[in-house]
Amino acid sequence: MPNAASGLQRCFWVDGSEIYDAYHDHEWGRPVTDDIRLFEKISLEGFQAGLSWITILKKRENFRAGFDGFDFHKVAKYTERDVERLLADAGIIRHRGKIEAAINNAGRAIELQHEFGTLARYFWQFEVDTSKRPKKLTREVLRTFTTAPEAIALSKDLKKRGWKFVGPTTMYAFMQAMGLVNDHQHDCFMRGQIDALRRDRPDP
């Protein structure tokens, strides 16, 4: 349904709140090649596991403050003292396993950067092939897209490299958000804009 305030047709999952409208309109699906933003998103997707994205979105600035802006070179150096600091931070999700996973993954991100030059170059090789999917992405069709072969492959490869909290569904949500696929529904006002941004994206 169109947003009551703006009259714009957005994706079905947008709840009409200001924070969600802004996230949908200015972030979700736009192609990202910045390594820090990619690491931030994959980390926050890990924290989201079992929770709603709006919960994480409302706490994102607290996460950024607690994790040094998700600069993975800094996060990789965190010690048990940092884990305890984060566990005491009421502004984030205080889950030891997820905190320790983010720290572990920071070290793995540095390894990927050394191997591929950039995280973007690694992640974008898993861009979703949409040639065999329906051309018209309705609400009903999109509800069936919980993962993709490329997300499964990404999850498997990351796990082999020692990453944590990177399951296939989590990786597909990451890919949707970072523009590795355009899953804005067919009648969403952003769909055409995202297609154009993806076409014009420079190589990572």
C-alpha positions as CSV (number, residue, x, y, z in Angstrom):
1,M,0.0,0.0,0.0
2,P,1.2,3.6,-0.6
3,N,2.6,5.4,2.4
4,A,-0.2,7.5,3.8
5,A,2.0,10.6,4.3
6,S,3.9,10.6,1.1
7,G,1.6,8.8,-1.3
8,L,4.6,6.8,-2.6
9,Q,4.3,3.1,-3.2
10,R,7.0,1.3,-1.2
11,C,7.9,-2.4,-0.6
12,F,5.4,-4.4,1.5
13,W,7.7,-4.8,4.5
14,V,8.0,-1.0,5.1
15,D,5.8,-0.2,8.1
16,G,5.3,3.5,7.5
17,S,7.6,4.7,10.3
18,E,10.0,7.5,9.6
19,I,13.1,5.4,10.3
20,Y,11.9,2.5,8.1
21,D,10.9,4.8,5.2
22,A,14.3,6.5,5.3
23,Y,16.1,3.1,5.4
24,H,14.1,1.8,2.5
25,D,14.4,5.0,0.4
26,H,18.0,5.9,1.0
27,E,19.8,2.6,1.8
28,W,18.1,-0.7,1.1
29,G,19.2,-2.2,-2.2
30,R,21.6,0.5,-3.2
31,P,24.8,-1.1,-4.5
32,V,27.6,-0.8,-1.8
33,T,31.3,-1.2,-2.5
34,D,32.6,0.4,0.6
35,D,34.4,-2.2,2.8
36,I,33.5,-0.6,6.1
37,R,29.8,-0.5,5.2
38,L,29.9,-4.1,4.0
39,F,31.4,-5.2,7.2
40,E,29.0,-3.2,9.3
41,K,26.0,-4.7,7.5
42,I,27.2,-8.3,7.7
43,S,27.9,-7.8,11.4
44,L,24.5,-6.3,12.1
45,E,22.8,-9.1,10.1
46,G,24.5,-11.5,12.5
47,F,23.1,-9.5,15.5
48,Q,19.7,-9.6,13.9
49,A,19.5,-13.4,14.0
50,G,16.3,-14.3,15.8
51,L,15.2,-10.6,16.0
52,S,13.6,-8.0,13.7
53,W,15.6,-5.6,11.6
54,I,13.8,-2.6,13.0
55,T,15.2,-3.6,16.5
56,I,18.8,-3.4,15.0
57,L,18.1,-0.3,13.0
58,K,17.0,1.6,16.1
59,K,20.2,0.6,17.9
60,R,22.6,1.1,14.9
61,E,24.2,4.3,16.1
62,N,24.9,2.6,19.5
63,F,26.5,-0.3,17.6
64,R,28.6,2.1,15.6
65,A,29.8,3.8,18.7
66,G,30.5,0.5,20.5
67,F,32.3,-1.1,17.6
68,D,34.5,1.8,16.5
69,G,32.4,2.5,13.4
70,F,32.8,-1.1,12.4
71,D,36.4,-0.4,11.3
72,F,37.3,-4.1,11.2
73,H,41.0,-3.4,11.5
74,K,40.2,-2.0,15.0
75,V,37.6,-4.5,15.9
76,A,39.9,-7.4,15.1
77,K,42.2,-6.2,18.0
78,Y,39.4,-6.4,20.6
79,T,40.2,-8.3,23.7
80,E,38.0,-9.9,26.4
81,R,37.9,-6.5,28.1
82,D,36.1,-5.2,25.0
83,V,33.7,-8.1,25.1
84,E,32.9,-7.3,28.7
85,R,32.5,-3.6,27.8
86,L,30.1,-4.5,25.0
87,L,28.1,-6.9,27.2
88,A,27.6,-4.0,29.6
89,D,26.3,-1.7,26.8
90,A,22.5,-1.5,27.1
91,G,22.3,0.3,23.8
92,I,23.2,-2.8,21.7
93,I,22.2,-6.5,21.6
94,R,24.1,-7.9,24.6
95,H,24.8,-11.5,23.3
96,R,28.2,-12.8,24.0
97,G,28.2,-15.2,21.0
98,K,27.2,-12.5,18.5
99,I,29.8,-10.1,20.0
100,E,32.5,-12.6,19.8
101,A,31.5,-13.5,16.3
102,A,31.8,-9.9,15.1
103,I,35.3,-9.7,16.6
104,N,36.2,-13.0,15.0
105,N,34.8,-11.9,11.6
106,A,36.8,-8.7,11.7
107,G,39.9,-10.8,11.6
108,R,38.6,-12.9,8.8
109,A,37.6,-9.7,6.9
110,I,41.3,-8.5,7.1
111,E,42.3,-11.9,5.6
112,L,39.8,-11.4,2.8
113,Q,41.0,-7.9,2.1
114,H,44.6,-9.2,1.9
115,E,43.5,-11.9,-0.5
116,F,41.2,-10.0,-2.8
117,G,42.3,-6.4,-2.4
118,T,38.9,-5.3,-1.1
119,L,35.9,-6.9,0.7
120,A,33.8,-5.5,-2.1
121,R,35.7,-7.5,-4.8
122,Y,35.1,-10.7,-2.8
123,F,31.4,-10.1,-2.0
124,W,30.4,-8.9,-5.5
125,Q,31.5,-12.1,-7.1
126,F,28.4,-13.6,-5.5
127,E,26.0,-11.1,-7.2
128,V,22.6,-12.8,-7.7
129,D,21.7,-14.1,-11.1
130,T,18.1,-13.1,-11.6
131,S,17.7,-14.4,-15.2
132,K,15.6,-17.4,-14.1
133,R,13.4,-15.5,-11.6
134,P,10.0,-14.0,-12.3
135,K,10.3,-10.6,-14.0
136,K,7.4,-9.2,-11.9
137,L,8.5,-9.2,-8.3
138,T,5.1,-9.0,-6.5
139,R,4.7,-9.1,-2.7
140,E,3.7,-12.8,-3.0
141,V,6.8,-13.7,-5.1
142,L,9.2,-11.8,-2.8
143,R,7.9,-13.6,0.3
144,T,9.2,-16.8,-1.2
145,F,12.8,-15.4,-1.6
146,T,14.3,-16.4,1.7
147,T,17.7,-17.2,0.1
148,A,19.3,-17.8,-3.3
149,P,22.0,-20.2,-4.7
150,E,24.5,-17.4,-4.5
151,A,23.7,-16.7,-0.9
152,I,24.1,-20.4,-0.1
153,A,27.5,-20.4,-1.9
154,L,28.6,-17.2,0.0
155,S,27.5,-18.7,3.3
156,K,29.4,-21.9,2.6
157,D,32.5,-20.1,1.6
158,L,32.5,-17.7,4.5
159,K,32.0,-20.6,7.0
160,K,34.9,-22.4,5.4
161,R,37.0,-19.3,6.0
162,G,36.0,-19.2,9.7
163,W,33.2,-16.6,9.7
164,K,30.4,-17.0,12.2
165,F,26.6,-16.1,12.1
166,V,26.7,-16.1,8.3
167,G,23.9,-18.6,7.4
168,P,22.2,-18.6,3.9
169,T,19.2,-16.6,5.0
170,T,21.3,-14.1,6.8
171,M,23.5,-13.8,3.7
172,Y,20.6,-13.3,1.4
173,A,19.3,-10.4,3.6
174,F,22.8,-8.9,3.5
175,M,22.9,-9.2,-0.3
176,Q,19.4,-7.6,-0.7
177,A,20.4,-4.7,1.5
178,M,23.8,-4.1,-0.1
179,G,22.5,-4.2,-3.7
180,L,23.8,-7.5,-4.9
181,V,20.3,-8.1,-6.0
182,N,17.3,-5.7,-6.6
183,D,14.4,-7.1,-4.6
184,H,12.3,-3.9,-4.5
185,Q,8.9,-5.1,-5.6
186,H,7.7,-4.3,-9.1
187,D,5.5,-1.4,-8.2
188,C,7.9,0.2,-5.6
189,F,8.9,3.7,-6.6
190,M,12.5,2.8,-5.8
191,R,12.8,-0.2,-8.1
192,G,13.8,1.7,-11.3
193,Q,16.3,3.9,-9.4
194,I,18.0,0.9,-8.0
195,D,18.2,-0.8,-11.4
196,A,19.9,2.4,-12.7
197,L,22.3,2.5,-9.8
198,R,23.2,-1.1,-10.3
199,R,23.8,-0.6,-14.0
200,D,26.1,2.3,-13.4
201,R,28.0,0.8,-10.5
202,P,31.8,0.9,-11.0
203,D,33.6,-2.4,-10.6
204,P,34.6,-3.0,-7.0
